[in-house]
Amino acid sequence: MRTLVDSHTHLLPPGLARAIRGFFEEHIGDRLVHTIDPEAVLDRLAADGVETVWNLPYVRLAGRADALNASMAEVAAGLEGHAVTVVTGCTAHPGDPDPGATIDRAVERHGARVVKLHCSVGDFDADDRRLDPVYSRAAHHRLPVVVHAGHGVGGHTEHDELDPVARVADRFGDTVIVLAHLGHRAAPRAVELMATRSNLWGDLTPVVDEIPPISRAHLDRIADRLLLGTDAPNTGRFPLDLVRALEDAGVTETELAAITAGNARRLVPG
Protein backbone atom coordinates (compact mmCIF):
# COMPACT_ATOMS: atom_id res chain seq x y z
CA MET A 1 0.00 0.00 0.00
CA ARG A 2 1.14 3.54 -0.77
CA THR A 3 2.26 5.45 2.34
CA LEU A 4 0.67 8.88 2.81
CA VAL A 5 1.27 12.04 4.81
CA ASP A 6 -1.90 13.83 5.89
CA SER A 7 -0.79 17.44 6.23
CA HIS A 8 -4.05 18.79 7.64
CA THR A 9 -5.65 17.21 10.70
CA HIS A 10 -7.11 18.54 13.94
CA LEU A 11 -6.66 16.03 16.77
CA LEU A 12 -7.55 18.47 19.51
CA PRO A 13 -7.90 18.45 23.30
CA PRO A 14 -11.28 16.90 24.27
CA GLY A 15 -13.16 20.05 25.28
CA LEU A 16 -12.14 21.98 22.18
CA ALA A 17 -12.79 18.97 19.95
CA ARG A 18 -16.35 18.67 21.30
CA ALA A 19 -17.01 22.39 20.80
CA ILE A 20 -15.77 22.34 17.20
CA ARG A 21 -17.74 19.19 16.42
CA GLY A 22 -20.85 20.91 17.75
CA PHE A 23 -20.18 23.87 15.43
CA PHE A 24 -19.88 21.56 12.43
CA GLU A 25 -23.02 19.65 13.31
CA GLU A 26 -24.95 22.91 13.63
CA HIS A 27 -23.73 24.40 10.36
CA ILE A 28 -23.17 21.48 7.97
CA GLY A 29 -25.25 18.62 9.37
CA ASP A 30 -24.47 14.90 9.35
CA ARG A 31 -21.72 14.70 6.70
CA LEU A 32 -18.68 13.80 8.82
CA VAL A 33 -17.01 10.38 8.66
CA HIS A 34 -14.99 10.28 11.90
CA THR A 35 -15.63 10.41 15.62
CA ILE A 36 -13.56 12.97 17.53
CA ASP A 37 -11.53 10.30 19.35
CA PRO A 38 -7.91 10.87 18.21
CA GLU A 39 -6.84 7.24 18.38
CA ALA A 40 -9.87 6.10 16.38
CA VAL A 41 -9.16 8.79 13.79
CA LEU A 42 -5.56 7.63 13.42
CA ASP A 43 -6.69 4.01 13.13
CA ARG A 44 -8.95 4.91 10.20
CA LEU A 45 -6.33 7.07 8.50
CA ALA A 46 -3.79 4.27 8.86
CA ALA A 47 -6.20 1.93 7.09
CA ASP A 48 -5.79 4.13 4.00
CA GLY A 49 -2.01 4.15 4.28
CA VAL A 50 -1.38 7.33 6.30
CA GLU A 51 1.84 7.06 8.30
CA THR A 52 2.25 10.71 9.41
CA VAL A 53 -0.17 13.53 10.22
CA TRP A 54 0.37 17.23 10.80
CA ASN A 55 -1.80 18.12 13.79
CA LEU A 56 -2.94 21.74 13.47
CA PRO A 57 -4.48 23.88 16.23
CA TYR A 58 -6.20 27.23 15.82
CA VAL A 59 -7.29 29.79 18.35
CA ARG A 60 -10.25 32.15 18.48
CA LEU A 61 -9.13 34.65 21.11
CA ALA A 62 -5.92 36.47 21.95
CA GLY A 63 -3.99 35.13 24.90
CA ARG A 64 -5.06 31.51 24.42
CA ALA A 65 -2.41 30.24 22.03
CA ASP A 66 0.26 29.30 24.59
CA ALA A 67 -2.12 27.06 26.51
CA LEU A 68 -3.46 25.44 23.36
CA ASN A 69 0.04 24.84 22.01
CA ALA A 70 0.96 23.09 25.26
CA SER A 71 -2.19 20.97 25.03
CA MET A 72 -1.37 19.97 21.46
CA ALA A 73 1.98 18.62 22.66
CA GLU A 74 0.10 16.62 25.30
CA VAL A 75 -2.19 15.18 22.63
CA ALA A 76 0.84 14.10 20.59
CA ALA A 77 2.49 12.57 23.65
CA GLY A 78 -0.67 10.57 24.36
CA LEU A 79 -0.57 9.16 20.83
CA GLU A 80 3.15 8.42 20.80
CA GLY A 81 2.68 4.65 20.69
CA HIS A 82 0.44 4.72 17.64
CA ALA A 83 1.69 3.51 14.26
CA VAL A 84 0.88 6.93 12.78
CA THR A 85 3.40 9.64 13.68
CA VAL A 86 1.82 12.88 14.93
CA VAL A 87 3.68 16.08 14.02
CA THR A 88 2.83 18.73 16.60
CA GLY A 89 1.53 22.02 15.25
CA CYS A 90 1.19 25.39 16.93
CA THR A 91 -0.73 28.61 16.45
CA ALA A 92 -0.76 32.28 17.44
CA HIS A 93 -3.21 35.16 17.41
CA PRO A 94 -2.41 38.71 16.23
CA GLY A 95 -3.76 40.02 19.52
CA ASP A 96 -1.20 38.09 21.59
CA PRO A 97 1.26 40.32 23.46
CA ASP A 98 4.12 38.94 21.36
CA PRO A 99 2.95 36.51 18.66
CA GLY A 100 6.50 35.77 17.52
CA ALA A 101 7.47 34.71 21.03
CA THR A 102 4.39 32.46 21.07
CA ILE A 103 5.90 30.56 18.13
CA ASP A 104 9.34 30.45 19.77
CA ARG A 105 7.88 28.93 22.93
CA ALA A 106 5.90 26.36 20.96
CA VAL A 107 9.05 25.22 19.17
CA GLU A 108 11.43 25.34 22.13
CA ARG A 109 9.11 23.90 24.79
CA HIS A 110 6.81 21.64 22.81
CA GLY A 111 8.66 20.65 19.65
CA ALA A 112 6.17 22.26 17.26
CA ARG A 113 7.07 21.81 13.59
CA VAL A 114 4.28 23.58 11.71
CA VAL A 115 2.14 26.71 12.27
CA LYS A 116 -1.58 27.08 11.60
CA LEU A 117 -3.43 30.40 11.23
CA HIS A 118 -7.21 30.36 10.79
CA CYS A 119 -8.47 33.75 9.66
CA SER A 120 -12.18 33.18 10.17
CA VAL A 121 -11.85 31.62 13.61
CA GLY A 122 -9.52 34.33 14.90
CA ASP A 123 -11.24 37.15 12.95
CA PHE A 124 -8.15 38.53 11.24
CA ASP A 125 -6.56 38.69 7.79
CA ALA A 126 -3.38 36.86 6.89
CA ASP A 127 -1.50 40.11 6.28
CA ASP A 128 -2.34 41.66 9.64
CA ARG A 129 0.94 43.41 10.48
CA ARG A 130 0.78 42.08 14.03
CA LEU A 131 1.44 38.64 12.53
CA ASP A 132 4.70 39.72 10.88
CA PRO A 133 6.76 38.24 13.76
CA VAL A 134 4.95 34.91 13.31
CA TYR A 135 6.06 34.66 9.68
CA SER A 136 9.58 35.78 10.57
CA ARG A 137 9.97 33.28 13.41
CA ALA A 138 8.46 30.53 11.29
CA ALA A 139 11.16 31.15 8.67
CA HIS A 140 13.82 31.16 11.39
CA HIS A 141 12.64 27.80 12.71
CA ARG A 142 11.94 26.47 9.18
CA LEU A 143 8.26 25.88 9.91
CA PRO A 144 5.63 25.97 7.16
CA VAL A 145 2.66 28.22 7.95
CA VAL A 146 -0.72 26.76 6.96
CA VAL A 147 -3.21 29.60 6.40
CA HIS A 148 -6.98 29.20 6.15
CA ALA A 149 -7.68 32.49 4.40
CA GLY A 150 -11.46 32.44 4.04
CA HIS A 151 -13.89 33.95 6.53
CA GLY A 152 -17.01 32.06 5.51
CA VAL A 153 -18.83 29.93 8.09
CA GLY A 154 -18.88 27.04 5.62
CA GLY A 155 -15.09 27.02 5.31
CA HIS A 156 -14.82 28.35 1.76
CA THR A 157 -12.48 31.06 0.53
CA GLU A 158 -13.43 33.73 -2.01
CA HIS A 159 -11.03 35.09 -4.64
CA ASP A 160 -10.36 38.42 -2.94
CA GLU A 161 -9.60 36.68 0.36
CA LEU A 162 -6.42 35.28 -1.21
CA ASP A 163 -4.94 38.74 -1.75
CA PRO A 164 -3.70 39.09 1.86
CA VAL A 165 -1.95 35.70 1.58
CA ALA A 166 -0.24 36.81 -1.65
CA ARG A 167 0.99 39.96 0.08
CA VAL A 168 2.42 37.90 2.94
CA ALA A 169 4.16 35.55 0.51
CA ASP A 170 5.69 38.58 -1.21
CA ARG A 171 6.85 40.19 2.04
CA PHE A 172 8.25 37.00 3.55
CA GLY A 173 9.97 35.20 0.71
CA ASP A 174 11.84 32.85 3.04
CA THR A 175 8.64 31.64 4.71
CA VAL A 176 6.70 28.73 3.24
CA ILE A 177 2.99 29.61 3.21
CA VAL A 178 0.53 26.76 2.63
CA LEU A 179 -2.92 27.73 1.38
CA ALA A 180 -5.37 25.52 3.26
CA HIS A 181 -7.94 23.80 1.02
CA LEU A 182 -6.08 25.31 -1.98
CA GLY A 183 -8.27 28.35 -1.33
CA HIS A 184 -11.41 26.42 -2.27
CA ARG A 185 -13.65 27.87 -3.82
CA ALA A 186 -10.96 30.18 -5.16
CA ALA A 187 -8.68 27.32 -6.26
CA PRO A 188 -8.05 28.66 -9.81
CA ARG A 189 -6.88 31.96 -8.32
CA ALA A 190 -4.74 30.05 -5.80
CA VAL A 191 -3.03 28.19 -8.64
CA GLU A 192 -2.29 31.48 -10.41
CA LEU A 193 -0.75 32.95 -7.28
CA MET A 194 1.30 29.81 -6.61
CA ALA A 195 2.64 29.76 -10.16
CA THR A 196 4.48 33.05 -9.57
CA ARG A 197 5.52 32.57 -5.91
CA SER A 198 7.84 29.68 -5.11
CA ASN A 199 7.20 29.97 -1.35
CA LEU A 200 3.44 29.59 -1.78
CA TRP A 201 2.14 26.03 -1.47
CA GLY A 202 -1.34 24.52 -1.24
CA ASP A 203 -3.03 21.58 0.43
CA LEU A 204 -5.84 19.66 -1.24
CA THR A 205 -7.86 19.33 1.95
CA PRO A 206 -11.61 19.05 1.36
CA VAL A 207 -14.07 21.57 2.71
CA VAL A 208 -16.15 18.94 4.50
CA ASP A 209 -16.77 16.70 1.46
CA GLU A 210 -15.89 19.12 -1.37
CA ILE A 211 -12.45 18.31 -2.77
CA PRO A 212 -10.69 21.39 -4.22
CA PRO A 213 -10.85 21.26 -8.01
CA ILE A 214 -7.55 20.17 -9.55
CA SER A 215 -6.86 19.67 -13.24
CA ARG A 216 -4.05 18.33 -15.39
CA ALA A 217 -3.15 21.92 -16.27
CA HIS A 218 -2.89 22.77 -12.56
CA LEU A 219 -0.67 19.76 -11.93
CA ASP A 220 1.68 20.87 -14.71
CA ARG A 221 2.26 24.14 -12.85
CA ILE A 222 2.29 23.33 -9.13
CA ALA A 223 2.46 19.57 -8.46
CA ASP A 224 5.78 20.05 -6.65
CA ARG A 225 4.05 22.25 -4.03
CA LEU A 226 0.79 20.42 -3.40
CA LEU A 227 0.04 18.45 -0.24
CA LEU A 228 -2.59 15.88 0.68
CA GLY A 229 -4.84 16.71 3.64
CA THR A 230 -8.16 15.51 5.03
CA ASP A 231 -9.24 17.90 7.85
CA ALA A 232 -9.87 14.81 10.01
CA PRO A 233 -11.88 14.38 12.14
CA ASN A 234 -14.17 17.10 10.76
CA THR A 235 -14.32 15.86 7.20
CA GLY A 236 -16.59 13.95 4.88
CA ARG A 237 -13.70 12.33 3.01
CA PHE A 238 -11.08 9.65 3.54
CA PRO A 239 -7.49 9.89 2.21
CA LEU A 240 -8.06 7.46 -0.64
CA ASP A 241 -10.92 9.66 -1.89
CA LEU A 242 -8.30 12.34 -2.50
CA VAL A 243 -5.94 9.91 -4.19
CA ARG A 244 -8.73 8.88 -6.56
CA ALA A 245 -9.49 12.54 -7.34
CA LEU A 246 -5.86 13.07 -8.29
CA GLU A 247 -5.90 9.97 -10.45
CA ASP A 248 -9.04 11.24 -12.18
CA ALA A 249 -7.18 14.50 -12.89
CA GLY A 250 -4.47 12.57 -14.73
CA VAL A 251 -1.69 12.70 -12.12
CA THR A 252 1.50 10.84 -13.01
CA GLU A 253 3.00 8.29 -10.63
CA THR A 254 5.86 10.65 -9.81
CA GLU A 255 3.47 13.52 -9.10
CA LEU A 256 1.24 11.30 -6.99
CA ALA A 257 4.15 10.17 -4.84
CA ALA A 258 5.15 13.80 -4.32
CA ILE A 259 1.68 15.10 -3.48
CA THR A 260 0.71 12.25 -1.18
CA ALA A 261 3.94 12.21 0.84
CA GLY A 262 7.14 13.49 -0.74
CA ASN A 263 6.31 17.20 -0.76
CA ALA A 264 5.24 17.14 2.88
CA ARG A 265 8.43 15.35 3.88
CA ARG A 266 10.46 18.05 2.17
CA LEU A 267 8.78 20.65 4.38
CA VAL A 268 8.76 18.61 7.60
CA PRO A 269 11.41 15.87 7.37
CA GLY A 270 11.41 12.73 9.45
Summary of the structure (lengths in Angstrom):
residues: 270
radius of gyration: 16.7
end to end distance: 19.5
largest distance: 47.6
contacts: 972
relative contact order: 0.15
helix: 48%
strand: 15%
